[in-house]
Amino acid sequence: MKHVALFSALLLSLCAAAQNKMTPELLWKLGRVSGLGISKDGKYVLYSVGTPNAAENKTSRKTYAIPIAGGSPIQVGNADSMLVNEKISADGKYMISSAK
C-alpha cells in the first residue's frame, strides 16, 4: 500500500512541475488507476488501469499485481481469484447478499 501511495505522490509531483497545460486530449491518454486490494496471500497489491477511447466511447481496463516487497508489476487476467471476497464469512459458511 505504501508503494501505491508513493507512486501517486511521485506522479502528482511530476504533473505539478510540468510546463504544458492539461488538455482534454492529454487527459484521455492518461490511464485511470483504481486500487483493488491486497491479494489473499498478502504478497501483492492489485490495481487496474483504465484507458478511455473517446472515438469508441469505451474504456479498456487492464489489471496488474505488484509485489508489496517491491518489483515490477505483473499483468493479471482474473483479479477475482486473487482477491479476498469480503462478502463471504471468515469460516466460509455464509455469504452476505441483498435482493431488491
C-alpha positions, 0 to 999 in steps of 0.5 A: 500500500505504501508503494501505491501511495508513493507512486501517486505522490511521485506522479502528482509531483511530476504533473505539478512541475510540468510546463504544458497545460492539461488538455482534454486530449492529454487527459484521455491518454492518461490511464485511470488507476483504481486500487483493488486490494491486497491479494489473499496471500498478502504478497501483492497489491492489485490495481487496474488501469483504465484507458478511455477511447473517446472515438469508441466511447469505451474504456479498456481496463487492464489489471496488474499485481505488484509485489508489496516487497517491491518489483515490477508489476505483473499483468493479471487476467482474473483479479477475482481469484486473487482477491479476498471476497469480503462478502463471504464469512471468515469460516466460509459458511455464509455469504452476505447478499441483498435482493431488491 
